[in-house]
């Protein structure tokens, strides 16, 4: 259905579902796999941020991820951008259980590097279709690049 013909309530409902899925799912996974004693005992690099920063950053990023997904889905629900969007979401949701629950730092590094590649692929694929959606992923790409360096450093130190 084209953007011009979709009722405003349909836009709002779809956006609400994207927000619920991404923010709700991400925050639930974060809550269920919260860092505990194991993580506290790991050696960390000097650039490791305080734990309190992760919740607010991820909350904002999850909103941006949801809006970007909603935008590309509205324009082409079966196209490459939305397929890449689903792929990055799966990898995003896989990282915390791999790192915090399974304590598999090296495997988590592989997951997060694949996630970063998928984020960049989404930005490239959505650029022609919806530049706003592509730009919404820019802070996400920066944060995941930083998180990749942090994951890699923790892996090397432990």
C-alpha positions as CSV (number, residue, x, y, z in Angstrom):
1,X,0.0,0.0,0.0
2,X,1.4,3.4,-0.9
3,X,2.3,6.0,1.7
4,X,-0.3,8.4,0.3
5,X,-3.2,5.9,0.7
6,X,-2.3,4.3,4.0
7,X,-4.5,5.8,6.8
8,X,-2.8,7.8,9.5
9,X,-3.9,5.3,12.1
10,X,-2.2,2.5,10.0
11,X,1.0,4.5,10.1
12,X,0.8,5.0,13.9
13,X,-0.1,1.3,14.5
14,X,2.8,0.1,12.4
15,X,5.2,2.5,14.1
16,X,4.0,1.5,17.5
17,X,4.5,-2.2,16.6
18,X,8.1,-1.5,15.4
19,X,8.8,0.4,18.6
20,X,7.3,-2.3,20.8
21,X,9.3,-5.0,19.0
22,X,12.6,-3.3,18.9
23,X,12.6,-1.3,22.2
24,X,10.6,-3.8,24.1
25,X,12.5,-6.8,22.8
26,X,15.9,-5.1,23.2
27,X,15.2,-3.8,26.7
28,X,13.8,-7.2,27.8
29,X,16.8,-9.0,26.5
30,X,19.0,-6.5,28.3
31,X,17.1,-7.0,31.5
32,X,17.2,-10.8,31.3
33,X,21.0,-10.8,30.5
34,X,22.1,-7.9,32.7
35,X,25.8,-7.9,33.6
36,X,26.4,-9.6,36.9
37,X,29.3,-10.8,39.0
38,X,30.9,-12.6,36.0
39,X,31.1,-9.3,34.0
40,X,32.2,-7.3,37.1
41,X,35.2,-9.7,37.5
42,X,36.5,-9.3,33.9
43,X,39.5,-7.1,33.1
44,X,38.3,-4.2,31.1
45,X,40.1,-1.6,29.0
46,X,40.6,2.0,30.2
47,X,37.9,3.3,27.7
48,X,35.2,1.1,29.3
49,X,32.3,3.4,30.0
50,X,30.4,3.2,33.3
51,X,27.6,0.6,33.3
52,X,24.8,3.2,33.8
53,X,25.5,4.6,30.3
54,X,24.4,1.5,28.4
55,X,20.7,1.7,29.3
56,X,20.0,5.3,28.1
57,X,22.2,4.8,25.0
58,X,20.5,1.6,23.9
59,X,17.0,3.1,24.6
60,X,17.7,5.9,22.2
61,X,19.3,3.6,19.6
62,X,16.4,1.2,19.8
63,X,14.0,4.0,19.0
64,X,16.2,5.1,16.0
65,X,16.4,1.4,14.8
66,X,12.6,1.0,15.0
67,X,11.9,4.2,13.1
68,X,14.4,3.3,10.4
69,X,12.9,-0.1,10.1
70,X,9.3,1.3,9.9
71,X,10.3,3.8,7.3
72,X,11.9,1.2,4.9
73,X,9.1,-1.3,5.6
74,X,6.5,1.3,4.5
75,X,8.3,1.9,1.2
76,X,9.2,-1.7,0.3
77,X,8.1,-4.4,2.8
78,X,10.0,-7.1,0.8
79,X,13.1,-5.3,-0.3
80,X,16.7,-5.6,0.6
81,X,16.7,-2.8,3.2
82,X,14.1,-4.4,5.4
83,X,15.7,-7.9,5.0
84,X,19.0,-6.4,6.2
85,X,17.1,-4.6,9.0
86,X,15.7,-7.9,10.2
87,X,19.1,-9.5,10.0
88,X,20.7,-6.8,12.1
89,X,17.9,-7.0,14.6
90,X,18.5,-10.8,15.0
91,X,22.2,-10.3,15.5
92,X,21.6,-7.4,17.9
93,X,19.2,-9.6,20.0
94,X,21.8,-12.5,19.9
95,X,24.7,-10.5,21.2
96,X,23.7,-10.0,24.9
97,X,22.8,-13.7,25.5
98,X,26.0,-14.8,23.8
99,X,28.2,-12.4,25.8
100,X,26.5,-12.0,29.2
101,X,24.5,-15.3,29.6
102,X,26.8,-17.8,27.7
103,X,30.0,-16.0,28.7
104,X,31.3,-16.6,25.2
105,X,33.4,-13.4,24.6
106,X,35.0,-14.5,21.4
107,X,31.8,-15.7,19.9
108,X,30.1,-12.5,20.9
109,X,32.9,-10.6,19.1
110,X,32.0,-12.5,15.9
111,X,28.3,-11.7,16.4
112,X,29.0,-8.0,17.0
113,X,31.3,-7.7,13.9
114,X,28.6,-9.4,11.8
115,X,26.1,-7.0,13.3
116,X,28.3,-4.0,12.4
117,X,28.7,-5.3,8.8
118,X,24.9,-5.7,8.6
119,X,24.3,-2.2,9.9
120,X,26.6,-0.8,7.2
121,X,24.9,-3.0,4.6
122,X,21.5,-1.6,5.7
123,X,22.8,2.0,5.5
124,X,24.1,1.3,1.9
125,X,20.9,-0.5,0.8
126,X,18.5,2.1,2.2
127,X,20.5,5.1,1.1
128,X,18.7,5.4,-2.3
129,X,15.3,4.4,-0.9
130,X,15.2,6.5,2.3
131,X,18.1,8.6,3.3
132,X,16.5,9.5,6.6
133,X,16.4,5.8,7.5
134,X,20.0,5.4,6.5
135,X,21.0,8.4,8.7
136,X,19.0,7.1,11.6
137,X,21.4,4.1,11.6
138,X,24.6,6.4,11.7
139,X,24.6,6.7,15.6
140,X,23.9,3.0,15.8
141,X,26.9,2.2,13.5
142,X,29.2,4.4,15.6
143,X,28.0,2.9,18.9
144,X,28.3,-0.7,17.6
145,X,31.8,0.1,16.3
146,X,32.8,1.3,19.8
147,X,31.1,-1.7,21.3
148,X,33.0,-4.0,18.9
149,X,36.3,-2.4,20.1
150,X,35.2,-2.9,23.7
151,X,34.2,-6.5,23.1
152,X,37.5,-7.2,21.4
153,X,39.5,-5.6,24.1
154,X,37.7,-7.6,26.8
155,X,38.3,-10.7,24.8
156,X,42.1,-9.9,24.6
157,X,42.3,-9.0,28.3
158,X,40.6,-12.2,29.5
